Amino acid sequence: MSKVAVAVKLKIKDGQRDAFSEAVKPGLATAQSEEGTLTYIFHHDAADSNVVWFYELYANQDAFTAHMSSDAFKSFSATLAAYLDGAPEFSFLTPMGGKGV
């Protein structure tokens, strides 16, 4: 199976980015122990202070599914929902090559 990459764009309620960034920390720590989660990076958007991004890379579809269906992720998502201004935008990608893949 090929690797699975996901870019997730989240719009945050006005003035809540710093609080959201603190709330993200436990989820970042959890991803460290997920065997099939190869990359899990949280970003602030450089142009819009109410937008944040996640870039995620998984060993395969099974690893992505395990991440999304875990109790830890479900709890993490519920915590973050209070900060969101709209639904997350997911872009699913298939890595084809390059440094770090």
N, C-alpha and C positions, 0 to 999 in steps of 0.2 A: 504493500500500500504506500501511497505517496504522502508526504507531509501535508498538513492542513494549516493555512494561515488565516487569521481573522483580524481585520481592522474594525474597531468599534468606536463610533463617534457618539458622545453623550453631551447633550446640552444641559447645563447646570443652571438652577435658579439664580437670578441676579444676586451677586454678592456672597454666594455660597461655595465658591471654588475652594477656598482654604479649608473650610469645614469638611467638604467632600474629600479633599486630599488626605485629611486625617482619617476619615472613615474608610478609605481605601487600604490603609496600611495592613490591617489583618488579612485581607484577601491576597495581598502581595506576598505576605509571609506564607500563607497556605499554599500558594502556587509553587513555592520553592520545593515543597515535598511531593508534588505530583510528578510521578515518574515520566509520564508521557508529555508533560508540559515542558517544552524546550525553551521557550521564550515567553515572558509575560511582562510587558513593559507598559507603564502608565505614563502618559504625557499631558502636559498643559499645552493647549493650542497657543502658538506664538502671536496670532493675530486677533483672537477672540477670547477674552477672559472668562466667558461663560461656556466655553467648550473644552472638553478633555477627550483624550483618545486612549485606547488600549491597542497595543499590537501584540498579538498572540501567535505562537507557532507551536504546533503539536506534532508529535511523531507520526500520527495517522488519525483517521476518522474515529477510531475507537478511543483514543486518548482524548480527543475533543469531546466526544460524547460523555466519557467518564467525568471530565471536568464540569461540564454543564449540568450533569445530573447528580452531582455530589451534594450531600447535605450542607457541606461547608459553602459551596457556591450559592445554593438556594438561600441560605441565611445571609450571606454577603450581599446578594442582590436585593434582598428585602430591606437591609439596612440602608443601601444606597438609594433606593427608590424615593425616599423623602426629599432628596436633593435634586432630583431630575425635573427638567422642564420639557417633557415630551418623551417619546419612546426612543430607545437606543437605535442607532443605524448600524447595521452589520454589513460588512463587505467581506465575502468569503473569497479567498485567494488560493491559487495553487502555485507554490514556489517552483520556479523553473531553473534557478541557478543563481550564483553570485556569492559574494563573501558572506560567511556566517550561516549559510544554508546547509 
